[in-house]
Structures are given as C-alpha cells and as structure tokens.
Amino acid sequence: MVIKELSWDSSFFKKKMGELIITSQKAFSIKAVVDKARDDGFKYVICRIRTQQTSLIRLLESFSFYLSDVGLTWAIETDKFILKNGDKNSQPRPPIKVAIDKDIPVLQEISESLFIESRFYNDPFFSKEEADRLYRAWIDNSVKGNVADIVFFIPDIGFITCKKSSSSSGEIPLIGVKKELIGKGFGKSLIREAILWFKTHGIISVSVRTQMQNVRAMNFYARLGFHIKEYDLVFAKVL
C-alpha cells in the first residue's frame, strides 16, 4: 500500500497531493501510510476504487476519508455511433472548427460554470476560484496538445476535447455547451465530429466519464447509444 504523489496537481494547486493505492485492506497498513504521508508534507490524498466493496468503503471512512465523487464511464464503438446517429454528410450541422491558440480565451470563457458538478467544485478541499483556474488551465493544455490531441468547438456555443488512449481506443476528457443552449443539438454535433475524427484515426471505441449526479448528461449519452462501461468512487482525505 503506497501513496503516489500527483505531481501535476501538487504543482498546480501548490499543495502536496497524492493518491492512495490499495494493495491491502488492513487497517494498520492504511494508518501507517497515511501517517507517513502527513509527515512527508502531503495535504490531500484521494483513493479511487472501482468496486463497491462495503468493507473497503467502511475502512476508508473509519480513517476519515469522505466520498468526493462518483463517476460513470460511458463507451460506444465508433461504427455503432455512426450507424445510429448518421455521418457528417447525412444531417445539417453548425460550423465546427479546430481550436488553435488564439481561441483559448474564448473557450475558457465558454467553460465558466459548465463543470460545477465535477469533483473540483464539490470537494470542500478546493475553492471555487481554484476549480475555475483548473478548468482554464485544462482548456489551455488541451488546445496546446498537452492533455488532448485535438479540440473542436462551435463559436460562442461549446467545445469538445479528444484524446487517443491507445491505437484502438479514445476518450473525451471534456465536453461542454452553454447552459442556455443545451437541448438544441449542439452537443450531439460535437460528439459526432469527435467520433468521426476518432474513426479516421483508427479508433474503434470511445469513452467519456461523467458524474452520477449529472442526470442530464447520463440521459444524453444513453440517447446517443453509449453504454455504461464502469463506475468509480473517489474518496478523499485532508491531512
């Protein structure tokens, strides 16, 4: 059982942060690792589990870990999506552009208040200002190719980021549409553009993660033919 430092997070938030990797469900092991992390200057630790083991959850809670996030990962095969939702020539769609550096400020403005259901806006360890700054940085790094391969956007409406996870799988780290424009088909157009891009790059399956409390998003992915691939629970502890 170890705590792995989250180097990027630590640098960005200027607080030493780590992730508890569970290898043993023994109370004394968790206590020893957490105590050492505190001595080593860690301020915040998360533990991500992908199985609802009641004994493990209770063990984490006994050491004051609290539930910070519940995520659902949705997936779909690119061919299945196109068959169900049509290719880019079969339906009219708004103009979609590839984001470049000069578009970053506009995308950052669009992103304001789009991701308030995420862990960073709901975990008391982070302030709203820190969460805002995180998503601005995330968009900056996505457009510059550091955490995404390409970013598509509809001017003044919304955007989507795409990342190849392997030679045959991809993921959508971020997708957002202005709240007042949700339900008008822009999200579907962005997803379609992303899926077509993935397909041209040999990607067979695409996944996207959302929070369980985001019912609107879950219904959206279900309508497009995505299926639930897995879920994860994120527990956190402030040291």
N, C-alpha and C positions, 0 to 999 in steps of 0.2 A: 504494500500500500504506500503510495507516494503522492506528493503534491507537485505537480508540474507547473512551473511559472508560465503565466500567459504574458509573454514578453511584450507583444504589441499593446495589449490592454494596459499593462503596467506603465509603459512609456506614455501612452496617450492620456490616461487619467492621472498620471503622476502619483500613483499609489500601487504598491506591490500587490499583484493579484495572481491567483493560481487556481488550478483545478485538481480536485482530489480524485485520484484514480483508484477505484475499489478493487483490491485483489483478495481481501479477506473481510468477512463480516464479523470480526472480533472487536468488541468494544475497546479493549486496551490498545489495539492497533490504531484505531481511529484517534483515540485520545493522544497517543504518543505522536502521531503525525501532525495533528492539529496543534499540539503544544509546541512542537519543533517549528512549525510554520510561523506561529506567533513570535517565537524567539528570533526567527530569521527575518522578521520585519514584514511579513505578509499582513495586509489589511483586510483582505476579502478573498474568500475561497468558494468556488462552486463545485457541485458534484452532479454530473449528468448521468441519469440512468435510463435504460430503455426497456426495463421490465418492471412490472408492478409487484415487486416482492415486498409484501407488507412488513416482513421482519427487517428488511434493509431500510425501508422508509422510517419505521419506528426508531431504528438505531440512529439514523441521521438526525431525526427530530430530538432524540434524547441528548444530543450534543449541540442543540440549539440551531441546527440547520433549518431553514424555513423554505417552503415551496415558493420559488421565484417565477417559474414559467412552466407551462405545459404546452408542448409543441406537437403538431401533427405534420408529418411529411407526406405529401401527395405526389403521385407519379403517373406518367402516361407514356405510351410508346408514340413516337413521332408520327408513324404511319396511321395509327389509330386516331390520333387527334385530327390529322388532315382529312381522313375519311369521314369523321363525324362533323367536323366544323368547316370543311372546304378549304381549298388552297387560295393563294392570294389573288388569283385571277377570277375566282368564282363569285366574289362578293365585293361591292364597293367598300372602300375603306378610307379613312382620313390619311393625309400625308404623314408618313413616318420617316424620321431622319435618324442618322447615326450621330450620336453626340461626340463632339470634339471639345478641346479645352475651353474654347470661348463660350460654350454652352453651360459650363459648370455652374456659374452663379444663378442662371435661370432654373436649372434642375434643383439646386439647393433651395431656391425659393418655393418651388412646387412641393418639395418634400416636407415643408414645415407642417407639423401636426398630422402627417399622414400615418405615422407609425406609433401612435400613442398607446396601442395595445401591446407593444413589444415589451420584452423584459426590462429594457433600459429605462422605460418610462414608468414602470410599475414597481420595480425593486427599490425599496427605500434607501439603498446604498448610493444610488445615483440621483443627482439633482436633475430637474428638467433642463437646465442650461447645459449640463454635461451630455444629456441624451441628445439634445439639439445639435450640439457640436459634434457628437459621434456620427450622426447621420449626414451632416455636411461633409465630414471627412470621408465617410464611406462612399458618397457620391463622387467626391474628388478622386479618390483612389480607383473607383470603378471606371470612370471615363479615361483615366490615365493608364489603365490596363494593369494596375497592381493587384486588384482583387476580382476583376471581371475581364472577359475577353472582348465584350462589346456592349454598348448601351444604346438602346433605341428610345426615341422619345417623340411625342406629339406636342408641338409647341404650345405652351400655356395650358396643357391638359394633363399629361402624365408621362411615365417612363418605365422602362424595364431593363434589368441588367442580366447578362447571360455569361455563364462560366462553364467551360468544359471540365468535367471532373475526371474523365478518363477518355480513352479512344472511342468508347461507345455510349457514355452517359454524360449528361449535363445537368446543370441546376440553374434555377432562377433565384439569386440571392435577394433581390429587391424588385418589387413592382408596386407602383402607386399611381392613383388617379385622383385629381382634386375631388374633394368630397361632394361638392355641388354638381359634379359631372358623372358621379357613379350611377350605373344603370343605363347609360346611353350607348354602350357597346365599345367604348374606348379600351377598356381592359381586355376584352376579347380580341380586339385588333392588335394590341400589343403582344398578347400571348401568341397569337397566330404568327406574327412577324418573328418572334423568338423561336417558335417551333420550326418554322421554315428555315431559319438560319442554322439551327442545330442540325436539321436534316441534311442540308448542303455540306455540312462538315462531318457527316458520317455518324452522327449521334442517333442512337436507337431509342433511348429512354431519357426523359427529362423529369426532374423532381423540383418541388417547391415546398418550403416549410411555412406554416402559419400557426398562430396561437389558437388554442382551443376555444378561447372566449370570442374569437373573431368569427361569429356565425355567418356573417355576410360573405366573408372570404371563403369559408368552407362550402357554402352553397354555390358560390361562383365556380369553384374548381370542380365540384360534383357535376354541375350542369355541362361543363366542357368535356366531361368524360374521365377526369382524373380519378384515381382510386387511392385510398389510404394505404400507404406503404408501411409506415411505422409511426410510433409516437415516442416522445421522450419527456422526462421530468427533470427539471433543473432545480436543484436545491442550492441554497446559498447560506453563507455564514460570514458575519462581520467579526473580525478578530480585534 
